[in-house]
């Protein structure tokens, strides 16, 4: 069972636990079936309706006995004892919430199967697809999908089980004796704790829901300097105009915090904001995303990083839309949030520890919580230190981990138990179901992203000539076809899917190295960007070395994109004679394709171990400035943020995205290659004309794609659901409408996204950024040596002029015009 579930694990074999339940459950079902049959005798029409009132009913009682069926599930589902108990809680919760729901021998099999499937997905670290569970249960996969949706509806999406309720069921289950005579066992308690206990639980849920509705938009603010914890009401108007997530987080930074450009990035007054969206934790697919907003110590621009997992879900369930941290503690601390309670705890014993060790210490004291931490890299103020979440996720971009480190804040632990109830649950169910169907109607999501995860991007990006290789000196890396492409990746490593909360795709990977010097190393990734950062950019084809780099970066709290790019730059600097061995001991070991020296440097950077690590820990821009003339040529960054693994010579739209992103060199705001390189079109976004990936002008289509991308960050959902336009703005708008209780059209959603994009542009202007900073490294403005963009040069002026014109920005400054500011209602940014 995972580290953020409801309760402690049990020890008996699952099969034995299931067998202990047989007698009581059969007794209950038999009684209900008999009652229904009696009713049918008295009134055949009514009786027939009662026997077929649920989606779980079969036309006739299944031939497989309940005893055998439970044994079959135990054998093949792979669930833990905790999950079986959780399924029993869900069964009773269905009955309590739906008084007319009659459990009979016609529906118990499907109900039990579905409750176990949902419990597996909700509580287990490892679970399977519905296709697998359908085979286990002997039902068609489409029926399995529909049963899951029906169960969620009957439960009102109330899946959380408090430790107290769990314990009631667990004690009842494990008090059962007489396994040898299952047919005579009375385990009614195992499936039904006392009515008083259930009533008390239901009352707690109602109270939590009422409290949540009263505090609809609330931030928890923690001042580490004064050690004051306070509640901050967030204006409803902000959510109407900026939706939530990144939109409201940035609005807060603009309004509530003096983001004085003169403040150094590590000034204790600098805030960091963790924001959920209105769809977070709902049935909306991929609704497990959290935005971290701050001023970046790396770029001095605004910082915005996005992370999945279950942290956002826990924060929302705790009753908070945002968590705001300001100030600096006088000694290492961590924050623990559990519903309304928030404490500041001593972190001295875990300061200097790697992420997994810190998490273990915190969970030993606080139980099952989701944890965001800075590793040694953040403590040592490495410019690209990440915030690692639950050991395997990362808010990587922009150096948020260093900001935690400068505040003496090791970790933030969160656990919530309040229900997340959309304003209109029925509409949410319909909207979520439609969005899920859209996801799997799109071929790349269905056949590549779900099957191979983000490594599935690697093949196509390489073939298209968009894969930076040897520090961007090439655009293809055919040498890696037998090691880093999606199929050999999954053959060489032991890999499983690692879905975020509420995600039916499961594109994340968890890998274990099967052989070689790092055999047994296990952890999150490597995702596509890590394959590019430590693979192609560093000229490395060894998947084990790349996977090990991913595991170490998670443990140390390093952004894999920036770390890999920095090492690739260092290899080129060493070749150019800019890193002499007498000044930078160990630099002479850096070679293209050398995974061992690369990995050694990863650990040294996190600990600032030696002059070379000290230099590279500054990030490529600052390191190049320190090295002096000649170093900038190999420093691949925009506005100080190291570039990701998405090329521009064969995707001129991506050149615009890299150059203009508010957080510095960025590939996802938007991922423009979707349109010009991959050829996707969208009637909804009015992107229907042919788009030449090699054309410098006509970049107006970037605007609506950028708005769709921003919308996902505002809603609390994943960009990958829309990266190939699978889920469009209209589908997201319907989910948002169901969440908030009033209709929001796709045009209104995209307008709000445009408002946020322009607000961020104006916020960066306060820090001194304008058109002069919308540029690319010199290497990207030179002809490409290979790939589909061979010989191509990016005419950045033409591309930017076209883009600025479509955005309503001044061509000279690159800032929103007075007309655009008035149109979007952003005049407050001029004060």
C-alpha positions, 0 to 999 in steps of 0.5 A: 500500500502506498505512503499516503493512504488511509491506514496501516497495513495488515499481515494475513494473506489476502486469500485468507482474509477474503475467505474469512469474509465469505460466510458473513457476506453470503449470509447478508446477500442471501437475506437480501435476495430472499427479501427481494424474492418475497417482494417479487411474489407479492408484487411481480412488477415491483419485485422485478424492478428491485432485482434489476435496479442497478448497473451491477445486476446480471440478468440471472445469478452468476454460476460462479459462487461468491466464495470462488469469485472472491478467491479468483480476485484474490489470486489475480488482482494483486491487491493488499489486505488494506485494499480488501478492507477498503472495498468493504467500506465502499460497499457499505458506503454505497448502501448507506448513501443509496437506501434503495440500493439492494445488494443481491446475488445478482449484483454482489459479484460486480459490486465487489469487483468494482469496489476492489478495482476502485480501492486498488486505484485509490490506495495501491502503489501498483495497479492495473488497467481496467482491461486486466481487471475485466478479465479477472472479473469475467466482464467486458472491458467497456462494462468494467469502465461503466461499472467504475463510473457508476460506482463513483456516482453512487459514492458521490466521489467519496472515496477517502477512508479515515483511519478510524473507520478503517480500524473499525472494519479491520478489527471486525475482519481480523476478529473472525475465527473458524476459517475451516468452516466458512459457511458457518462464520458470522462476520456481519461485523466485518462488513458492517461496523455499528450503525452508530459508527457509520452514522458518526462517519457520515456526519463528519463527511457532511460537516466537512463538506459544509465547511468546505463550501463555507470556505470555498476559496481559502489559502493557508499562509505560513510565516516561517519567521514569526511562526504564525499560521493564518487563513487568507480568504481569496476573492471570488472575483479572482477565480471568476477571472483567473480560474485557479491554479497558476492563474490565481497563484500569479494573481496573488503574487501580483496583488498580495506580495511586493515582488520588488525587482530589487529583492534578491531571489533568496530574500526571506520575504520572497513567497512560494505558493502551492496552488490547486485548481477548481478541478483538482481531485474531482472526476475530471481526468488527470486532475492531480496537478499542482502549480508551484509559483514563485520568483525564480532564483535561477532566471529572476523571472517569475517561476512556475513549476507543475507537479503531479502525484497526490500532493494536490489532491491531499492539499485540496482535501485538507480544505485549502486552495493554496498554501503560501509560505513566506519568511525564513525559519531560524533553524531547519523545519518542516510544515505538516498540514492535516486538514485544518491543523498546521504545525511547524516541526523541527527538521534538524535530524533530516537536514542534509538527508536525501529525500527518501530518508527525510520522508521516512522520518516524517512518516514515522511521526505523522503517518500517511502523508504526501510530502514535498521536499528539497533535497541536499541540492535545495539546501545547498542553493543549487540554482536548479534544485527541484521540489521532489514530491513523494520521492518520484515526482518533481516540481523541477523548473526554475529552482523552487527547491533552492527557495525552500532551502533558503527558507530552512524549509526541508519539507511540506507534509500534507494529508486531507480527509475532507470530501471534494464535491463538485457543485454539480456531481451529475454534470461532472460525471458526464463531463469527465466521462466525455473527456476520458472518451476524448483522451482515448479516441486520440491515437497517440494518447491511446497507443503510445502515451498510455503504453510507453509513457513519456519515453514514447515521445523520444522516437518521434522527436528524434525522427523529426530532427528535434532531438538535441544531441551533443549539447545541441550540436546535432538534431538527431541521435540514431545511435540511441535507437537500440537503447533509448527508444521506447521499445528497448527502454522497456526491454532493458529496464524493469518498468511499471506505469506510475499514474498521478491521481485521477489519471487514466493515462499513467504516462509516468514511469517507475523503473528498476535497473536489472543489471550492471553496476547500478543493478537494483537502483529503483525510482521515478523515471526516466521520463522523456526529458531525462532521456534527452538531458542525460542521454542524447545531450550528453552523447550517452546511449546507456539506458542504465546510466540515464535511469540511475541519473533520474533516480539520483536527481529525485533523491538529491532534489535536482531538476533533470532537465537543467542538470543534464543540460548543464553537464552537456554544456560542461562537456563542451566547455572541457573540449574547448579548454574552458575547464582546465584541470588545474582550476577544475579538478575532475573536469578532464574526465568529462567525455561524450558518452561517459555515464560514470563521470556524468553520474559522479558529477550529479552527486557532486553538484548537489553537494557543491563538492569541489570547484567544478560542482560549485561552478555548475551549480550556478546554472549555465548562464551564471557559470558562463558569465563567470568563465568569461568570453567564449563560454556563452556559445555552449550555454543553452538557455533562455533568460537563464533557464536551461533548455529542454530536449525539444529542438527548433530548426524543424519546428519554428513554432517551438522557437517562439515558445522557447523565446517567449515563455514567461519562465525562461527557456521552455518547451510546454507553453505551448508545445508548438511542435504539435501543430507544425512538426506533428501536423495536428489541427484543431477546428475548435482553436481555429488552427485548420490551415496548413502550417509549414514547420520551416516557415519563420512567419505566420505564427498567429496559431501559437496564441490559441494553442498557448491559451489551451496549454495555460488553461490546463495549468489553471484548472489543475489538470495535466497538459498531456491530456491536451498536448495532442489536442485530445481533450479540447477547451470545450471539454475542459470548460464543461468539467470546470462548469460542473466543478463551480456550478455555473456555465463557463464556455470554452471561449470564456476559459480561453479568454481567462487563459489569455488574461493570465498569459498577459498578466505574467508578461506584465509581471516579468516586465516589473523585473525588467524583462521585455522583447530584448530578452525574447531570444535564443542561444546563438547556436539555434540561430545558425544552420542545423547540421542534420535532420529535417531542419538541416540547413535551416536558420531561425529568423527570430525577428520574423517569427516574433513579429508575427506572434506579437501581432497576434497577441496584441503586443507592442512590436518594439517592447514585446509588452501588451498594448494599452488596448490589450490591457484594457480589453483583458481588464489588467489595468491593476498591473499598471499601478 
